[in-house]
């Protein structure tokens, strides 16, 4: 017995996601996802927003990140286990789902480890396009793990970066990142210290994974005029920047209710002023206002970014073979006759 | 390129779930899931408990129900759209996931529309085995929709019921339920009124789907000594019983924090006394204490029941072919080299 069409959920495997990315192109796909994120941030008030729902353990965290715009509903499952790397596993794995609010039926299931890397880079570069100095050409990339190449290419594609200065506490990570970026149109400079990495950088991206209060950047390292894109401080007890940098910066966030719990600003008073990026994008609030200002994007990753990425994928796979139908929903001919459907399958 | 084993998540489709149910047997599987639920309720305090996270719309609700015992993490996605039936769709569809708390990696993805029907019936009959009169042989089944046959078979298997009296506002539903129960070892009586259905019944199960404050049972219909298994009142604004019945009953619940929002007792004061079923199962609280007492299980469905069902399925499919491996997790050889994995797939 064939399940009905409504019972079949399009599923994008890791393999199909990679095929799709190669089909579209990495930088192109990041740019297109960023455009969807910008569109959705500009209609911020039409979304149900809720901080993600975490399940913490001594080993890491598992989170559900739901949101809805009243027509579609999406959520992402994502874990964060920094200790995984030393055991040959990913720190972060993720998958996501879209559903139709009108029927409650899922309409897309997809891997989101690859997709999260793209949407995180897309969000960073989108925010960078509003906040970074217009003449920026050099980015320091501190932390050369799984996210680093995506960040570098996103800032190249969307913010005019032509040079990246790499640093990681593990030289092997820097070497890997540098090798991966060969032939991608960027000047890549491997650095031995964070001080060296930020030399002449107009944009500083921090993306490290230790779950602790770390100090990747100290106050005296950050000169006037730079844009800091702080990715790695993204859960309680995990920050990357010295408090004094925060106090000298104008701070921009996705969703304050979540960022105050998870972001760099957990180190500040609960009423420390921050600006929401959707307000910058709609013109309700100002972004960068002068050349000497330090702008800081305290990024933690928000459900709407995943929603935008999911909707992008749903559109992108339409009419292609980058997905397979999954028999995930029981859909008897008579909806009240679930038992009869079961008996007839016997 | 073949994904590594860790990247593959066992997936139980609807078709495989139905094959598994036939392999085990409906009543046997309900009984086995009930045993798992009882085991887990008896270690109630080892679970992270949180009310489910709902996304309400005018059309229905989509909910995520997470829980964890510190070793495994599980959640269910479930919608509730009563208007779906009239459009040829299921009121409730669901799927669920188990993950390993230590790594954060998913370990099972499964359809849960069928499985939810089994676990709901298993929970009802498990609670019935503690609260219903020991000599109960007759159950009134009010509401003859998708859940009804599973309820009848569960109470047959676990509570000694040999006669069911069916009633639904739609005679076609009753006819469908009666036809499905033919040859299943139950005496089945189709009734034309709710009053007729509860005649001589020791257990009254209500399971209707309208999203409103309905009054399926009025006070004068319920005599002393019965056990009421109230399934259908399970979200804000949706109840089935007249308030006066609640006031005459001893009320038992799964998780008061959730039931006071979603269950029949939303009609009562917030401090109205209720007993938690896990306390009855562990002997901390009393169940039925006399023959004339009306016991009421105000059931809304709780995440731990899904967790028990998911763990049961994970065990049941081990070594069988009732699942397929799903390429859902990106798992590069070097976990920091997600980009390299992507490039090599090109």
Contacts between the chains, C-beta under 8 A, distances in Angstrom:
chain1	res1	chain2	res2	distance
A	1	B	15	8.0
A	3	B	14	6.4
A	3	B	15	7.2
A	6	B	89	6.7
A	7	B	14	6.7
A	11	B	326	7.4
A	13	B	326	7.2
A	13	B	327	4.0
A	13	B	328	6.7
A	14	B	3	6.3
A	14	B	7	6.7
A	14	B	327	5.2
A	14	B	328	6.9
A	14	B	329	6.7
A	14	B	330	4.7
A	14	B	331	7.9
A	15	B	1	7.9
A	15	B	3	7.1
A	15	B	327	5.6
A	15	B	345	7.3
A	17	B	330	7.9
A	18	B	341	7.7
A	18	B	342	5.5
A	18	B	345	4.1
A	18	B	346	7.7
A	19	B	345	7.4
A	21	B	342	6.3
A	22	B	342	8.0
A	22	B	345	7.0
A	22	B	346	4.7
A	26	B	342	7.5
A	48	B	55	6.1
A	50	B	53	7.2
A	53	B	50	7.2
A	53	B	53	5.7
A	53	B	64	7.2
A	53	B	66	6.4
A	55	B	48	6.1
A	55	B	66	6.3
A	55	B	68	5.0
A	55	B	73	5.6
A	55	B	101	7.6
A	57	B	68	7.6
A	57	B	70	6.6
A	57	B	101	4.9
A	57	B	102	7.7
A	59	B	101	6.4
A	59	B	102	5.0
A	59	B	103	7.5
A	59	B	104	7.6
A	60	B	103	7.9
A	60	B	104	5.3
A	61	B	104	7.6
A	62	B	68	7.6
A	62	B	73	5.1
A	62	B	99	6.0
A	62	B	101	7.1
A	62	B	104	5.4
A	64	B	53	7.2
A	64	B	64	5.4
A	64	B	66	6.1
A	64	B	75	6.5
A	66	B	53	6.4
A	66	B	55	6.3
A	66	B	64	6.1
A	68	B	55	5.0
A	68	B	57	7.6
A	68	B	62	7.6
A	70	B	57	6.6
A	73	B	55	5.6
A	73	B	62	5.1
A	75	B	64	6.5
A	75	B	77	7.7
A	77	B	75	7.7
A	77	B	97	6.8
A	77	B	99	7.8
A	77	B	106	7.3
A	79	B	99	7.2
A	79	B	103	7.6
A	79	B	104	2.5
A	79	B	105	7.2
A	80	B	104	7.1
A	81	B	103	6.1
A	81	B	104	4.6
A	84	B	103	6.1
A	84	B	104	7.1
A	84	B	335	6.6
A	85	B	335	4.9
A	85	B	336	6.5
A	87	B	103	7.6
A	88	B	335	6.4
A	89	B	6	6.7
A	89	B	103	5.7
A	89	B	105	6.9
A	89	B	331	7.3
A	89	B	335	5.8
A	90	B	329	7.5
A	90	B	330	6.8
A	90	B	331	6.4
A	90	B	332	7.5
A	90	B	335	4.9
A	90	B	338	7.5
A	91	B	335	6.7
A	93	B	104	6.5
A	93	B	105	6.1
A	93	B	106	7.6
A	93	B	329	4.8
A	93	B	330	6.9
A	93	B	331	7.8
A	95	B	106	7.2
A	95	B	328	5.4
A	95	B	329	7.5
A	97	B	77	6.8
A	99	B	62	6.0
A	99	B	77	7.8
A	99	B	79	7.2
A	101	B	55	7.6
A	101	B	57	4.9
A	101	B	59	6.4
A	101	B	62	7.1
A	102	B	57	7.7
A	102	B	59	5.0
A	103	B	59	7.5
A	103	B	60	7.9
A	103	B	79	7.6
A	103	B	81	6.1
A	103	B	84	6.1
A	103	B	87	7.6
A	103	B	89	5.7
A	104	B	59	7.7
A	104	B	60	5.3
A	104	B	61	7.6
A	104	B	62	5.4
A	104	B	79	2.5
A	104	B	80	7.0
A	104	B	81	4.6
A	104	B	84	7.2
A	104	B	93	6.6
A	105	B	79	7.2
A	105	B	89	6.9
A	105	B	93	6.1
A	106	B	77	7.3
A	106	B	93	7.7
A	106	B	95	7.2
A	111	B	327	7.6
A	111	B	328	5.4
A	111	B	329	6.9
A	111	B	330	6.3
A	113	B	329	6.3
A	113	B	330	3.8
A	113	B	338	7.0
A	114	B	330	5.3
A	114	B	338	7.0
A	114	B	342	6.5
A	117	B	338	5.8
A	117	B	339	7.7
A	144	B	336	7.7
A	145	B	336	4.5
A	146	B	332	7.9
A	146	B	335	6.9
A	146	B	336	5.2
A	146	B	337	7.1
A	146	B	338	4.1
A	146	B	339	7.2
A	147	B	338	7.8
A	148	B	339	7.8
A	149	B	339	3.8
A	150	B	339	6.5
A	173	B	336	5.7
A	176	B	334	7.1
A	176	B	336	6.5
A	176	B	337	5.7
A	176	B	340	6.9
A	177	B	339	8.0
A	180	B	337	7.4
A	180	B	339	5.0
A	180	B	340	5.4
A	180	B	343	6.6
A	326	B	11	7.4
A	326	B	13	7.1
A	327	B	13	3.9
A	327	B	14	5.2
A	327	B	15	5.6
A	327	B	111	7.6
A	328	B	13	6.7
A	328	B	14	6.9
A	328	B	95	5.4
A	328	B	111	5.4
A	329	B	14	6.8
A	329	B	90	7.4
A	329	B	93	4.8
A	329	B	95	7.5
A	329	B	111	6.9
A	329	B	113	6.3
A	330	B	14	4.7
A	330	B	17	7.9
A	330	B	90	6.8
A	330	B	93	6.9
A	330	B	111	6.3
A	330	B	113	3.8
A	330	B	114	5.3
A	331	B	14	8.0
A	331	B	89	7.3
A	331	B	90	6.3
A	331	B	93	7.7
A	332	B	90	7.5
A	332	B	146	7.9
A	334	B	176	7.0
A	335	B	84	6.6
A	335	B	85	4.9
A	335	B	88	6.4
A	335	B	89	5.8
A	335	B	90	4.9
A	335	B	91	6.8
A	335	B	146	6.9
A	336	B	85	6.5
A	336	B	144	7.6
A	336	B	145	4.5
A	336	B	146	5.2
A	336	B	173	5.7
A	336	B	176	6.5
A	337	B	146	7.1
A	337	B	176	5.7
A	337	B	180	7.4
A	338	B	90	7.5
A	338	B	113	7.0
A	338	B	114	7.0
A	338	B	117	5.8
A	338	B	146	4.1
A	338	B	147	7.8
A	339	B	117	7.7
A	339	B	146	7.2
A	339	B	148	7.8
A	339	B	149	3.8
A	339	B	150	6.4
A	339	B	177	8.0
A	339	B	180	5.0
A	340	B	176	6.9
A	340	B	180	5.4
A	341	B	18	7.7
A	342	B	18	5.5
A	342	B	21	6.3
A	342	B	22	8.0
A	342	B	26	7.5
A	342	B	114	6.5
A	343	B	180	6.6
A	345	B	15	7.3
A	345	B	18	4.1
A	345	B	19	7.4
A	345	B	22	7.0
A	346	B	18	7.7
A	346	B	22	4.8
